């Protein structure tokens, strides 16, 4: 499984904003330049993250983008799912009815365990922690 480029850009943008601190705000042009994100991609990403309740946006001379809640309350899973949708390693993990081999399938438990571990890891990684890791360098 690989996250989309758009989710990677979203994570970069969120990390940048988290590094600005609780009252941090930045123009999208600055974020795009600092994190090497194409501005057209960033506009769509900001919109999706705003709809998901992860970012606040404001227009005008003093406008910009800021985190909608503390960095410690935003997980890597929140951002990835806001952009790419729910993590799903295989259809049978979400809905057993999608599998015609369910009665004798040795793989379902492996897929379920792997997905649970991935979701757990992403949900435990928050942007406050990621910012601290980046500061140590």
Phi, psi and omega per residue, in radians:
X1 nan 2.431 3.096
X2 -2.363 2.315 3.083
X3 -1.226 2.778 3.139
X4 -1.285 2.833 3.073
X5 -1.061 -0.636 3.138
X6 -1.099 -0.712 3.101
X7 -1.168 -0.671 3.086
X8 -1.073 -0.786 3.094
X9 -1.075 -0.703 3.132
X10 -1.079 -0.752 3.120
X11 -1.105 -0.729 3.108
X12 -1.077 -0.759 -3.139
X13 -1.138 -0.762 -3.140
X14 -1.141 -0.671 3.099
X15 -1.106 -0.737 3.107
X16 -1.035 -0.834 -3.129
X17 -1.150 -0.673 3.113
X18 -1.101 -0.614 3.134
X19 -1.202 -0.333 3.111
X20 -1.328 -0.251 3.132
X21 1.649 3.088 -3.032
X22 -1.020 -0.607 -3.118
X23 -1.736 0.171 -3.063
X24 -1.186 2.447 3.102
X25 -2.535 2.505 -3.140
X26 -2.522 2.628 3.030
X27 -1.261 2.551 -3.123
X28 -1.073 -0.570 3.102
X29 -1.087 -0.657 3.111
X30 -1.189 -0.789 3.124
X31 -1.061 -0.803 -3.131
X32 -1.018 -0.783 -3.122
X33 -1.196 -0.806 -3.075
X34 -1.196 -0.525 -3.083
X35 -1.930 0.187 3.115
X36 0.924 0.898 3.120
X37 -1.958 2.227 3.070
X38 -0.998 2.241 -3.086
X39 -0.949 -0.639 -3.136
X40 -1.150 -0.652 3.061
X41 -1.151 -0.766 -3.067
X42 -1.087 -0.666 3.118
X43 -1.031 -0.765 3.129
X44 -1.185 -0.714 3.135
X45 -1.091 -0.810 3.132
X46 -1.035 -0.723 3.116
X47 -1.073 -0.807 -3.130
X48 -1.147 -0.728 -3.136
X49 -1.201 -0.553 3.087
X50 -1.201 -0.789 3.105
X51 -1.062 -0.609 -3.136
X52 -1.354 -0.072 3.117
X53 1.408 0.349 -3.116
X54 -1.740 -0.384 3.135
X55 -2.258 2.629 2.923
X56 -1.891 2.481 3.051
X57 -2.149 2.561 3.058
X58 -2.478 2.504 -3.102
X59 -1.738 2.948 3.052
X60 1.814 -3.087 -3.074
X61 -1.043 -0.628 3.132
X62 -1.795 0.342 -3.089
X63 -1.360 3.087 3.127
X64 2.759 -2.797 -3.089
X65 -2.145 2.443 3.087
X66 -2.521 2.830 3.087
X67 -1.165 2.463 -3.128
X68 -1.463 -0.246 3.104
X69 -2.660 2.968 -3.103
X70 -0.987 2.523 -3.128
X71 -0.986 -0.566 3.131
X72 -1.172 -0.348 -3.112
X73 -1.710 0.099 3.127
X74 -2.030 2.053 -3.122
X75 -1.661 2.829 3.044
X76 -1.056 -0.642 3.090
X77 -1.075 -0.738 3.119
X78 -0.951 -0.804 -3.069
X79 -1.247 -0.820 -3.129
X80 -1.066 -0.772 -3.137
X81 -1.246 -0.510 3.075
X82 -1.117 -0.535 -3.109
X83 -1.670 -0.859 -3.021
X84 -1.715 -0.167 -3.053
X85 1.527 -3.122 -3.071
X86 -1.046 2.535 3.059
X87 -1.186 2.251 -3.135
X88 -2.579 1.823 -3.114
X89 -1.303 -0.559 -3.140
X90 -2.735 2.592 -3.114
X91 -0.979 -0.614 -3.065
X92 -1.182 -0.370 3.124
X93 -1.188 -0.664 -3.115
X94 -1.428 -0.730 -3.034
X95 -2.553 1.850 -3.117
X96 -1.047 -0.411 3.138
X97 -1.134 -0.331 3.129
X98 -1.351 -0.071 -3.062
X99 -1.979 2.055 3.118
X100 -1.414 -0.132 -3.127
X101 -1.806 0.196 -3.001
X102 -0.916 -0.699 -3.068
X103 -1.082 -0.561 -3.119
X104 -2.332 0.621 -3.115
X105 -1.612 2.104 3.117
X106 -1.461 -0.054 -3.013
X107 -1.697 -0.427 -3.038
X108 -0.959 -0.785 -3.109
X109 -1.140 -0.577 3.107
X110 -1.179 -0.801 3.116
X111 -1.077 -0.761 -3.133
X112 -1.111 -0.775 3.128
X113 -1.113 -0.776 -3.124
X114 -1.104 -0.757 3.130
X115 -1.122 -0.745 -3.140
X116 -1.066 -0.758 3.136
X117 -1.113 -0.742 3.123
X118 -1.114 -0.843 -3.140
X119 -1.081 -0.745 3.119
X120 -1.065 -0.795 -3.133
X121 -1.097 -0.787 -3.135
X122 -1.184 -0.592 -3.135
X123 -1.307 -0.437 3.123
X124 -1.429 -0.362 -3.138
X125 -1.514 1.919 3.123
X126 -1.885 2.886 -3.021
X127 -1.282 -0.332 3.010
X128 -1.190 -0.792 3.099
X129 -1.084 -0.784 -3.116
X130 -1.102 -0.617 3.088
X131 -1.157 -0.696 3.112
X132 -1.137 -0.691 3.097
X133 -1.104 -0.762 -3.130
X134 -1.132 -0.635 -3.137
X135 -1.171 -0.584 3.123
X136 -1.300 -0.402 2.998
X137 1.321 nan nan
